[in-house]
Amino acid sequence: METENPRREALVGTAGCLTAFAGALAGIVLWAPHGKGGLLDGFEGASNWNVLWVGLPLMILGGIAAALAVFFLVRGDWKRAVGLVAAVAVLFGLGVGVDALAGAPRPECYDPC
């Protein structure tokens, strides 16, 4: 399959890979407070490994899918963008369903009295 401009395709492919990598990093950064809370400060000192084994992969995949959805929206590829938004919704639903971020940091409430 011949392409008209292989340099442009290589550039777009590289930009897509960098976008996916940035999305994965964003997912890790957003997961970090939850992971720390679940692994170190679990209920009664017990670690919640579900946060690591389920939460981290879901956040990484969600970050990649969200970043690529934006990438495809910018490029005008609406079908792929909508598919990736649906994938983010499924990953979100799965994460809520299995309570993957059960160690989420909660704001401290103090008794005003």
N, C-alpha and C positions, 0 to 999 in steps of 0.2 A: 504494500500500500504506500504509494508515493504521497508526500505532503508538499504543499506549496511553499511553506516556510518552516523548515524544521527548527530553526533557531527560535522562532516565536513559540512553537509548541514546547520546546525545551524550557524556555523561560516561564511559560504558564505552568508547566509541570513542576518546576522548581518552586514557584510561588505557592502552588497548591500544597506541596510537601512542607514548606516552611509554615504555611498557615495551619496545617494539621499538627505540626510540632508545637507551635505556639498554643494551640487549643489544648494539647495534652499537658503542657506546662501550666496553663491556666486551671485545668482540672485538678492537677496536683496541688497547686497553691490554694484553691478553694477547699480541697479535701483536708489539708494539713491541720486546721484547728479541730476539725471533727475527729481526725485520726488520733491526734494527741489526746483529746478528751476521752476517746474510747479505749485507747491502749494504756494510758497511764492513770487516768482518773476514773476507772470503771466503777460500777456499783459495788460498794463495800470493798474496794481495793481489787476487785476482780477485773481482769482485762476483757474487753469485748473484741475478739478477733474477727468477728463478722465485719467490723468497720474496715479492717485491712483487706480481708479476702474478698469481700463483696463490694464495699463502698469505694475503695480506691479504683478498681477496674471500671466501675460504673461512672465515676467522676472523670476518669481519663477518656473513656469512650464518649461520654457526653460532651466533654470539652472539644474533642476532635470533631464530633458531628456538628456542634454549634458553630465552630470556627469555619468548617467547610460549607455550612449552610450560608453563612455570610459571604464567603468567597464566591459561591455560585450565584448568590443574589447580585453581587457586584458585577459578575460577568454576564448576567442576564439569563442564566440557565435556571428558569423557574421550576421545572419539573424536578430536577435534582435537589434544589433548595427545599422544596416542599417535602420531598422524601426524607431529607435529613432532619427537618423540623419534626416530622412524624417519628423518626428514630429517637430524637431527643425526648419527645413526649413518652415514648415506650420505655426508654431508660429511666426517666423520672418516675413513671408509674411502678416500674420494677423495683427501684430503690425505695420508694415509699412502701411498697408491698412487703418487702423483706426487712424493712427497717434498717437499711444498710448503714445509716449514719446515727445509730442509737446513742453514740457517745457524743452527740452534738453539744457544744458548750451552751449553757443556758445563762441568761443574765441573772445575777444574784439579786434576790429580793430581801430587803431588810425590813424588819418590823419597825414601823415609825414610833411605836410606844416605848 
